[in-house]
């Protein structure tokens, strides 16, 4: 009975620690980048010692992989909820872009990690889309839907990704990078709605003949 | 005479070495990021030893500063040539966006360093716009011109930067990051002209009432 109790209490405690490690790691990788981040930095944020991390994640690469996997899985899930049942291609494209914008505004550490991934081939050198494939597929699917319905011009989904969708990453990451006089809060509702209105305008211009 | 000759031959040789170090450093910083890059990596690319770099640049931060300064100064100069005498605000905005796109396509190492700067507050923590100010001012000036002429809606120059101009960075940096099936050559003339046409369409949609 004592053993059973210990089992029950240890399991959730273990999961909570694992979750704390992942959250701390996301912040450390966002702030420092993969190369400069150390497991010690993550341990310090969590308030545990390095060996406790290694108990859950054998090394930095595995921890980073798990952070990346979680970011893209969470983003994809967030998108699915927003686009579910939205059948009109334009409405679905806007719902996808809105979902990405809202997800990244709500989780700026994810935005900065994705921003780094795009500059940095190293940690994903073998397969750069190992985790991001779901996001790329999400935008390809809606563009293909609109093109085949004749609603969209025959545009490249990757051009729409680079030219339109990428703006959400910059909007979040640049908030403090443009100097004091131009600093803004990306989560400020008025600021966010102005940027969203621009993104909608751009998306329509990009795909409508 | 021998001394004078040595002076003459040493000076250009010195400048050529300095230039080689800067070019190598730009590549190393683009590939690895500031944190992971080492002066030894730069020395290896140039084919000299570390102390020869320290003769020109006392440390990594100074070398990185010089690379950044050169990127933004070169980009600004490139822009000035393109926008000179272009007085119509829309034409001037498109000339600016074209200049940035062409500059970054021609110098992808610069694109990746700027991409990293946006994610990474650390190396410019004290003043993130120390070198990028000229670029920010370039877009602010043309937006202000168009708004005051009544040609443009009253838009935020920073929203145009994040929503429209940033696409050029993604177009260049993402070329090899989207998986083998989606890889493209950003310098391929047909690919580049398709992306440029999209950027023009987005710019018009963004600023015209």
Interface residues (C-beta under 8 A of the other chain):
Chain A: X30 X31 X32 X33 X35 X36 X112 X113 X115 X116 X117 X118 X119 X120 X121 X122 X124 X127 X128 X129 X133 X136 X155 X156 X158 X159 X161 X162 X163 X164 X166 X167 X169 X170 X171 X173 X174 X176 X177 X178 X179 X182 X184 X194 X195 X198 X199 X201 X202 X204 X205 X206
Chain B: X30 X31 X32 X33 X35 X36 X112 X113 X115 X116 X117 X118 X119 X120 X121 X122 X124 X127 X128 X129 X133 X136 X155 X156 X158 X159 X161 X162 X163 X164 X166 X167 X169 X170 X171 X173 X174 X176 X177 X178 X179 X182 X184 X194 X195 X198 X199 X201 X202 X204 X205 X206
